[in-house]
Amino acid sequence: MTDCKEIVEHIVAHLRTVIPPGTEISTESRIVADLGLDSLAVMNFVMALEDEFDVSLTMDNLAQVETIADLAGTLAALINRVAE
């Protein structure tokens, strides 16, 4: 089982590679609106997370995601479902 705090750390590490240095990131940061990722950057970011956590994020999953906390919760649910 993976907890949300650990997932958030991984998400932030991935984001640091695609956003400008010094950009503030919190669990309430909105991935597109606050961090400025375009659609291509979002898709690359999502694919990297899918590879790292060995899950598949569907469009239905992503439709519910706005913030880093939302994404961490979605990933945790998928990871825990796969682990069962």
C-alpha positions as CSV (number, residue, x, y, z in Angstrom):
1,M,0.0,0.0,0.0
2,T,1.3,3.5,-0.9
3,D,0.2,6.5,1.0
4,C,-0.8,9.9,-0.4
5,K,2.2,11.7,1.2
6,E,4.6,9.4,-0.6
7,I,2.7,9.8,-3.9
8,V,2.7,13.6,-3.5
9,E,6.5,13.5,-3.2
10,H,6.7,11.5,-6.5
11,I,4.3,13.9,-8.2
12,V,6.3,16.9,-7.1
13,A,9.6,15.3,-8.2
14,H,8.1,14.7,-11.7
15,L,6.7,18.3,-11.8
16,R,10.0,19.8,-11.0
17,T,11.4,18.4,-14.3
18,V,8.7,20.2,-16.4
19,I,8.0,23.5,-14.7
20,P,10.2,26.6,-14.3
21,P,12.7,26.4,-11.4
22,G,11.4,28.2,-8.3
23,T,7.7,27.6,-9.0
24,E,5.8,27.1,-5.8
25,I,4.1,23.7,-5.5
26,S,1.6,22.6,-2.9
27,T,-0.9,19.9,-2.6
28,E,-3.6,22.5,-3.6
29,S,-1.7,23.7,-6.7
30,R,-3.8,23.3,-9.8
31,I,-1.8,21.3,-12.3
32,V,-2.9,23.3,-15.4
33,A,-4.0,26.7,-14.0
34,D,-1.3,27.2,-11.4
35,L,1.6,25.3,-12.8
36,G,1.0,26.2,-16.5
37,L,1.4,22.7,-18.0
38,D,0.1,22.5,-21.6
39,S,-1.7,19.4,-22.8
40,L,1.4,17.8,-24.2
41,A,3.3,18.3,-20.9
42,V,0.3,17.0,-18.9
43,M,0.2,13.8,-21.1
44,N,3.9,13.2,-20.7
45,F,3.6,13.8,-17.0
46,V,0.7,11.4,-16.7
47,M,2.5,8.7,-18.7
48,A,5.6,9.0,-16.4
49,L,3.4,8.6,-13.4
50,E,1.6,5.6,-14.9
51,D,5.0,4.0,-15.6
52,E,6.3,4.7,-12.1
53,F,3.2,3.4,-10.3
54,D,2.3,0.7,-12.8
55,V,-1.3,1.9,-13.2
56,S,-3.4,3.3,-16.0
57,L,-5.1,6.6,-15.6
58,T,-8.3,6.8,-17.7
59,M,-9.9,9.9,-19.0
60,D,-12.6,9.3,-16.4
61,N,-9.9,9.3,-13.7
62,L,-8.3,12.5,-15.0
63,A,-11.6,14.3,-15.4
64,Q,-11.8,14.4,-11.6
65,V,-8.3,15.7,-11.1
66,E,-7.5,19.4,-10.8
67,T,-5.0,19.7,-8.0
68,I,-1.9,17.7,-6.9
69,A,-4.0,16.4,-3.9
70,D,-6.7,15.2,-6.3
71,L,-4.1,13.4,-8.4
72,A,-2.4,11.8,-5.4
73,G,-5.8,10.5,-4.1
74,T,-6.7,9.1,-7.6
75,L,-3.3,7.3,-7.8
76,A,-3.5,6.0,-4.3
77,A,-7.0,4.5,-5.0
78,L,-5.7,2.9,-8.2
79,I,-2.6,1.5,-6.6
80,N,-4.5,0.1,-3.6
81,R,-7.1,-1.4,-6.0
82,V,-4.3,-3.2,-7.9
83,A,-2.7,-4.4,-4.7
84,E,-5.8,-6.1,-3.5
